[in-house]
């Protein structure tokens, strides 16, 4: 065991202890979904224990994920096998674009607008829920009842309206600003519609934390168990930031946007840890588990693509 790396792990867990349920979602989406998405409960407990999650909290979290439709359970003898449900697979796939790909580097100038017409007080709850869903997807509030995003397509907005069963309650438009028409351009409202200062501070903190890990890894390799714990902690911290990032295209971001450097660092560390972490994952999650499959090829496209060593490991496991 690499003692300096273990010290780093313990410091991070003390400063930013992950919540059990959220950590489970991270682990399911990052590590298990590419391998079929199924695991015995006892093996999940073993994987999360080094991350400070005790068995009672883990069991409670898994129960909640089942009740919320993320997981399906199957009782086999005295053991329980948990599998990502179709809904869980959709949700993890949706989050993966933000986590592993990020915002576009260019932009065609188009905006998606969602406009809620003024209605009576009887629909306030629906409007509040729609606002929460749109903001979660990165839409900015331009004015009361008016939301805008330069990257999300109109289909995303329609999916939210269908999900809330109010498809006929809002206008969904797609369009450009008119050049030379005068008036206030939407792009000038970026700082008002999105809290980029707070987001930038989170990215800088992430980079400061994990630059220290990069220095440690340059001196000594972690054990497979440490690599898996570090990978999970890395992606968990990254996920907490990027899922609250509106994913604005580069032309709308401030100069020297710290999210770009943070993403490069996260990707570099991810692939440094990947091969050893997969060795540990396979040793535990594949035990007596016919649903555990070789790594899905799509996982190798994360963070602009795996280096040769990670690709070679995937070929060996297949």
Secondary structure as UniProt FT lines:
FT   HELIX           3..15
FT   HELIX           20..27
FT   HELIX           28..32
FT   HELIX           33..35
FT   STRAND          38..40
FT   HELIX           41..49
FT   TURN            50..52
FT   HELIX           55..67
FT   TURN            68..69
FT   STRAND          71..76
FT   TURN            77..78
FT   STRAND          79..84
FT   HELIX           86..96
FT   HELIX           97..101
FT   STRAND          110..116
FT   HELIX           121..123
FT   HELIX           124..136
FT   TURN            137..138
FT   STRAND          140..143
FT   TURN            144..145
FT   STRAND          146..149
FT   HELIX           154..163
FT   TURN            164..165
FT   TURN            167..168
FT   STRAND          170..176
FT   TURN            179..180
FT   HELIX           186..189
FT   HELIX           190..193
FT   HELIX           196..219
FT   HELIX           224..242
FT   TURN            243..244
FT   HELIX           250..252
FT   TURN            255..256
FT   HELIX           258..285
FT   TURN            286..288
FT   TURN            290..291
FT   HELIX           297..304
FT   HELIX           308..317
//
